Amino acid sequence: KGNAIFIVDADTGALIWKAVLDSAATTPSYDAATKTYRRDDLLDSIPSEVAAIDSDGNGLVDRMYVGDTGGVLWRVDAYCKNQDGTDCGVNAAWKMTKLLSVGRHTSTALADDRRFFYAPAYVQARDSTGEYDAVLLGSGDRENPKDTAVTNWFYMYKDRGVASNSASATTITHTALTDVSCLDTADSTCNASYPNGWKLKLVCPPDAPASCGEKTTSLAVALGHSIYFSTYVPQSGSSACVLDEGTGNLYGLNLQDAAAVEDFYPGNNSGTTTLLRRDRSRQLASKGMPSEIVPVGGGRYLGGDYRPGDSGAKPGYRTYWYEKKR
């Protein structure tokens, strides 16, 4: 159910464009008469909002990202220009591309049944290879929060098709992303190479078992080049006579390599406050499923338990130019 994307006129409700499942569309195609883009692999529900992006800052949405319950990250190109600067055609040039697949379509194991329930975060960035758009989202089945069978992860995918209508034709899978899950090491990075992006296993730090059922339960928030998100951990090993709502964790990660951006775990300082991998998260003070992180300006935020924090991100400045005509 709900495995489609619609774009409509906000004033009239008239259809502008839609993407739907068509089992006969072995090659994605667009029907101008019905304003319909068809794919044969748009198989899973899309429960989240769609992240609408103005990637070139011209005031027009040209990109959209959204995940689904099959563990697929989709990109929609909805505006583009030809190389000579002319408009390449509203609707006809718009397309939907499968960027990332990390769930049931690449593995039949229950532990890999990863699902996306929240819209991705988006950050423009650069590495040694060049510019990329970082798309960030975590997996977790919101409809089954007590599940402990699935191993969930948080993902940063590098979309190097930074121009409109330039999405990669190659779908990246879970194994093609660099694993940055190593903990309690003195190294500042787990792996120096992140060509396609990175993935962080959610393992309920510090002392819970790896099969604890930790899952993403909110949107990720970008503060500068720091990424914050909260997770939920269902009760484990409690007595049947004791009500336990479970707990939550707050994560703060560097965009480039998932390094810690705050000292969330003073227990490993040993006389120094050098940030280690274990410092990437802290347990929230409140019980139950946590709320979203709330930015309050200047790089500061409220965590899922409403404790204030500071990412250290510097406030941005709007830049512009104008030409005075005489």
C-alpha positions in Angstrom: 0.0 0.0 0.0 1.1 3.6 -0.6 4.0 2.7 -3.0 3.7 5.9 -5.1 4.8 9.5 -5.2 2.5 12.4 -6.3 3.2 16.0 -7.1 0.1 18.2 -7.3 -0.8 21.8 -7.8 -1.2 23.3 -4.3 -3.9 25.7 -5.4 -6.1 23.4 -7.5 -5.1 19.9 -6.6 -4.4 19.1 -10.3 -2.0 16.4 -10.9 1.5 17.5 -12.1 3.4 14.2 -12.0 3.3 10.9 -10.3 5.4 7.8 -10.0 3.7 4.4 -9.6 4.3 0.7 -9.8 3.8 -1.0 -13.2 4.9 -4.6 -13.4 5.2 -4.3 -17.2 7.6 -1.3 -17.1 10.8 -3.4 -17.1 12.4 -0.1 -18.3 11.2 3.0 -16.5 9.1 5.1 -18.7 6.9 8.3 -18.7 3.5 8.7 -20.1 2.8 12.3 -20.9 -0.9 11.8 -21.4 -1.5 10.6 -17.9 1.5 12.4 -16.3 2.7 9.1 -15.0 6.2 7.7 -14.5 6.2 3.9 -14.2 8.7 1.5 -12.6 8.4 -2.2 -12.0 10.3 -2.1 -8.8 8.4 0.4 -6.8 7.2 -2.4 -4.5 7.1 -1.1 -0.9 5.1 1.4 1.2 6.4 4.9 1.6 5.4 6.0 5.1 7.6 9.0 5.5 7.5 12.6 4.3 9.4 13.3 1.1 12.6 15.5 1.5 12.3 18.2 -1.1 15.6 19.9 -2.0 16.6 23.0 -3.8 20.2 21.9 -4.5 21.3 24.8 -6.6 19.7 27.6 -4.6 17.6 29.1 -7.3 14.3 29.0 -5.4 12.9 25.9 -7.2 12.8 22.4 -5.9 14.8 20.2 -8.2 15.4 17.1 -6.1 13.5 14.8 -3.8 14.7 11.9 -1.6 12.6 9.3 0.2 13.0 5.9 1.7 10.5 3.0 1.8 9.8 -0.1 3.9 11.9 -2.3 1.6 15.0 -0.5 2.7 15.3 1.4 -0.6 16.4 5.1 -0.9 14.9 6.8 -3.9 15.8 10.0 -5.7 13.4 12.1 -7.9 14.8 14.6 -10.3 12.0 17.1 -10.9 13.7 20.0 -12.6 16.7 20.3 -14.9 18.4 22.4 -17.6 20.1 21.4 -20.8 23.8 22.1 -21.2 22.9 25.2 -23.3 20.8 26.5 -20.3 17.4 25.9 -21.8 14.7 24.1 -19.8 14.8 20.4 -20.6 11.1 20.0 -20.3 8.8 19.9 -17.3 7.6 16.3 -16.6 9.1 14.6 -19.6 12.7 14.8 -18.1 11.6 14.0 -14.6 12.6 10.6 -13.3 12.9 8.4 -10.2 16.1 6.5 -9.5 16.9 3.8 -6.9 20.1 4.9 -5.1 20.4 2.6 -2.2 19.0 -0.9 -1.3 19.8 -2.3 2.1 16.7 -4.4 3.0 14.7 -7.4 1.9 15.5 -7.0 -1.8 19.2 -7.8 -1.3 18.9 -10.4 1.5 16.3 -12.9 2.7 17.7 -13.0 6.2 15.3 -11.6 8.9 18.2 -9.7 10.4 18.5 -7.7 7.2 14.8 -6.7 6.9 15.7 -3.1 7.4 13.0 -0.4 6.8 12.9 3.3 6.5 10.1 5.2 8.2 11.5 8.8 8.3 12.5 11.3 5.7 16.3 11.6 5.0 18.5 14.5 6.0 20.5 16.3 3.3 23.9 18.1 3.5 26.0 19.4 0.7 29.6 18.4 1.2 33.0 17.7 -0.4 35.7 15.0 -0.1 39.0 14.2 -1.8 37.0 12.9 -4.9 34.9 16.0 -5.2 31.5 17.4 -4.4 28.7 15.1 -3.2 25.2 15.4 -1.5 25.1 13.5 1.7 21.8 11.7 2.3 21.3 10.5 5.8 18.7 8.1 7.3 18.5 5.2 9.7 16.5 2.0 9.6 13.9 0.7 12.1 10.4 -0.7 12.0 8.2 1.9 13.7 5.2 -0.5 13.5 7.1 -3.1 15.5 9.2 -1.2 18.0 9.8 -4.2 20.3 11.4 -6.3 17.6 14.9 -7.5 18.4 15.5 -9.8 15.3 16.5 -7.1 12.8 20.0 -5.5 12.9 19.5 -1.8 12.2 22.0 0.7 10.9 22.3 4.4 10.3 23.5 5.3 6.7 25.3 8.2 5.0 25.0 7.8 1.3 27.2 10.0 -1.0 25.1 11.1 -4.0 27.7 12.4 -6.4 25.2 13.3 -9.1 25.0 16.9 -7.7 23.6 18.3 -10.9 19.9 17.8 -11.9 19.1 14.8 -13.9 22.5 13.2 -13.1 21.7 10.4 -10.7 23.9 7.3 -10.7 22.5 4.3 -12.6 24.2 2.0 -10.1 22.2 1.0 -7.0 24.5 0.8 -3.9 23.9 -2.1 -1.5 24.6 -2.5 2.2 28.0 -4.2 1.7 29.2 -1.3 -0.5 29.2 1.2 2.3 32.1 1.5 4.7 31.4 0.1 8.2 32.3 2.6 10.9 31.0 0.6 13.8 34.3 0.0 15.6 34.1 1.2 19.2 36.5 2.0 22.0 39.6 2.4 19.8 42.1 5.2 19.9 41.9 5.7 16.1 39.9 8.7 15.0 38.6 6.7 12.0 37.7 3.1 11.3 38.5 3.3 7.7 40.0 6.2 5.8 38.1 5.5 2.6 34.4 6.2 2.2 33.8 6.3 -1.6 30.1 5.5 -1.4 29.4 6.7 2.2 29.3 4.9 5.5 27.1 2.8 7.8 26.9 2.6 11.6 25.5 -0.4 13.3 23.1 0.3 16.1 24.2 -1.9 19.0 22.8 -0.3 22.1 25.9 1.1 23.8 27.5 0.6 26.1 26.6 -2.8 27.6 23.5 -4.2 25.9 23.7 -7.3 23.6 24.1 -6.8 19.8 20.6 -8.2 19.3 19.0 -5.6 21.5 16.6 -4.3 18.8 17.9 -0.7 18.8 16.3 1.2 15.9 16.0 4.7 14.5 12.9 6.5 15.7 13.2 10.0 14.4 14.5 12.3 11.7 18.2 13.0 11.6 19.1 16.6 12.1 22.1 18.3 10.5 23.9 21.0 12.5 26.7 22.2 10.3 28.6 19.0 9.4 27.4 17.3 12.6 24.5 14.8 12.4 22.2 14.1 15.4 19.5 11.4 15.7 17.8 9.4 18.4 17.1 5.7 18.7 14.8 3.4 20.7 15.9 0.3 22.6 13.0 -2.0 23.7 13.0 -3.6 27.2 15.3 -6.6 27.6 15.2 -9.2 30.3 12.7 -7.5 32.5 10.4 -9.3 34.9 6.8 -9.8 33.6 5.6 -8.0 36.7 7.7 -4.9 36.0 6.5 -2.3 33.4 9.5 -1.2 31.3 9.0 1.3 28.5 12.5 0.7 27.1 15.2 3.4 26.7 16.7 5.6 24.1 20.0 6.9 22.9 21.2 10.2 21.4 23.9 10.1 18.7 26.1 12.9 17.5 28.3 12.1 14.5 30.7 13.9 12.2 29.4 13.9 8.6 32.6 12.7 6.9 33.5 9.7 9.0 30.9 9.2 11.8 33.4 10.3 14.5 32.1 11.6 17.8 31.4 15.3 17.9 30.8 15.5 21.7 32.1 13.7 24.8 29.0 11.7 25.4 30.8 9.0 27.5 33.1 10.5 30.1 33.7 7.0 31.5 36.5 6.4 29.0 38.4 9.6 29.4 41.1 8.3 31.7 42.5 11.8 32.3 41.9 13.0 28.7 38.8 14.2 26.9 40.0 12.9 23.5 36.9 11.8 21.6 36.8 8.1 20.9 34.2 6.1 19.0 32.4 5.2 22.2 31.7 8.9 22.7 29.3 9.0 19.8 26.2 8.4 21.9 24.6 8.7 25.3 21.6 7.1 26.9 18.7 9.4 27.2 17.4 10.3 30.7 13.8 9.7 29.9 12.2 6.3 29.3 10.2 5.2 26.3 10.4 6.1 22.6 12.3 9.4 22.3 11.2 12.5 20.4 13.0 14.2 17.6 16.1 16.4 18.2 15.0 20.1 18.2 17.5 22.7 16.9 17.3 26.0 18.8 19.9 28.0 16.8 23.6 28.6 16.9 24.5 24.9 16.7 22.5 24.2 19.9 19.8 21.7 20.3 17.4 19.8 22.7 17.9 16.1 22.8 15.2 13.4 22.9 15.0 13.9 26.7 15.0 17.7 26.2 18.5 18.1 27.8 20.3 20.9 26.0 23.4 20.3 23.9 25.8 22.2 21.7 27.3 20.7 18.4 29.8 23.5 18.2 28.6 24.3 14.7 29.1 28.0 13.7 26.1 29.9 12.6 25.9 30.4 8.9 25.8 33.7 7.0 23.5 34.4 4.0 25.6 35.4 1.0 24.2 37.2 -2.1 25.1 39.7 -4.7 23.1 42.2 -6.8 23.6 44.4 -9.9 22.4 47.9 -9.9 21.0 49.0 -13.2 21.5 52.6 -14.3 
